[in-house]
């Protein structure tokens, strides 16, 4: 994670630095619907390793994109959800989905 001072001046580069890898985008996509538990995410994102998922969630939590809630139960239950900042990315993901659908339609013509 870069500090604010280390981030590039370009806002697109800043966005890419925060969410620009495949796994983070797919995690955000899932969290747009509802909070998820770690094992649910791990099963849904079939080829992600446990380490990459853990690292991605930690980075996104540190960047303020997601929240991590630990429930005092036995066994402990942990849920990940989008923060207000993460929720503000909804239009970005919606646009990506729309573009992807149009692209796939063109390829099938």
Secondary structure as a PSIPRED ss2 file (coil, helix, strand):
# PSIPRED VFORMAT (PSIPRED V4.0)

   1 X C   1.000  0.000  0.000
   2 X C   1.000  0.000  0.000
   3 X C   1.000  0.000  0.000
   4 X H   0.000  1.000  0.000
   5 X H   0.000  1.000  0.000
   6 X H   0.000  1.000  0.000
   7 X C   1.000  0.000  0.000
   8 X C   1.000  0.000  0.000
   9 X C   1.000  0.000  0.000
  10 X C   1.000  0.000  0.000
  11 X H   0.000  1.000  0.000
  12 X H   0.000  1.000  0.000
  13 X H   0.000  1.000  0.000
  14 X H   0.000  1.000  0.000
  15 X H   0.000  1.000  0.000
  16 X H   0.000  1.000  0.000
  17 X H   0.000  1.000  0.000
  18 X H   0.000  1.000  0.000
  19 X H   0.000  1.000  0.000
  20 X C   1.000  0.000  0.000
  21 X C   1.000  0.000  0.000
  22 X H   0.000  1.000  0.000
  23 X H   0.000  1.000  0.000
  24 X H   0.000  1.000  0.000
  25 X H   0.000  1.000  0.000
  26 X H   0.000  1.000  0.000
  27 X H   0.000  1.000  0.000
  28 X H   0.000  1.000  0.000
  29 X H   0.000  1.000  0.000
  30 X H   0.000  1.000  0.000
  31 X H   0.000  1.000  0.000
  32 X C   1.000  0.000  0.000
  33 X C   1.000  0.000  0.000
  34 X C   1.000  0.000  0.000
  35 X C   1.000  0.000  0.000
  36 X E   0.000  0.000  1.000
  37 X E   0.000  0.000  1.000
  38 X H   0.000  1.000  0.000
  39 X H   0.000  1.000  0.000
  40 X H   0.000  1.000  0.000
  41 X H   0.000  1.000  0.000
  42 X H   0.000  1.000  0.000
  43 X H   0.000  1.000  0.000
  44 X H   0.000  1.000  0.000
  45 X C   1.000  0.000  0.000
  46 X C   1.000  0.000  0.000
  47 X C   1.000  0.000  0.000
  48 X C   1.000  0.000  0.000
  49 X C   1.000  0.000  0.000
  50 X H   0.000  1.000  0.000
  51 X H   0.000  1.000  0.000
  52 X H   0.000  1.000  0.000
  53 X H   0.000  1.000  0.000
  54 X H   0.000  1.000  0.000
  55 X H   0.000  1.000  0.000
  56 X H   0.000  1.000  0.000
  57 X H   0.000  1.000  0.000
  58 X H   0.000  1.000  0.000
  59 X H   0.000  1.000  0.000
  60 X H   0.000  1.000  0.000
  61 X H   0.000  1.000  0.000
  62 X H   0.000  1.000  0.000
  63 X C   1.000  0.000  0.000
  64 X C   1.000  0.000  0.000
  65 X C   1.000  0.000  0.000
  66 X E   0.000  0.000  1.000
  67 X E   0.000  0.000  1.000
  68 X E   0.000  0.000  1.000
  69 X E   0.000  0.000  1.000
  70 X E   0.000  0.000  1.000
  71 X E   0.000  0.000  1.000
  72 X C   1.000  0.000  0.000
  73 X C   1.000  0.000  0.000
  74 X C   1.000  0.000  0.000
  75 X C   1.000  0.000  0.000
  76 X C   1.000  0.000  0.000
  77 X E   0.000  0.000  1.000
  78 X E   0.000  0.000  1.000
  79 X E   0.000  0.000  1.000
  80 X E   0.000  0.000  1.000
  81 X E   0.000  0.000  1.000
  82 X E   0.000  0.000  1.000
  83 X C   1.000  0.000  0.000
  84 X H   0.000  1.000  0.000
  85 X H   0.000  1.000  0.000
  86 X H   0.000  1.000  0.000
  87 X H   0.000  1.000  0.000
  88 X C   1.000  0.000  0.000
  89 X C   1.000  0.000  0.000
  90 X H   0.000  1.000  0.000
  91 X H   0.000  1.000  0.000
  92 X H   0.000  1.000  0.000
  93 X H   0.000  1.000  0.000
  94 X H   0.000  1.000  0.000
  95 X H   0.000  1.000  0.000
  96 X H   0.000  1.000  0.000
  97 X H   0.000  1.000  0.000
  98 X H   0.000  1.000  0.000
  99 X H   0.000  1.000  0.000
 100 X H   0.000  1.000  0.000
 101 X H   0.000  1.000  0.000
 102 X H   0.000  1.000  0.000
 103 X H   0.000  1.000  0.000
 104 X H   0.000  1.000  0.000
 105 X H   0.000  1.000  0.000
 106 X H   0.000  1.000  0.000
 107 X H   0.000  1.000  0.000
 108 X C   1.000  0.000  0.000
 109 X C   1.000  0.000  0.000
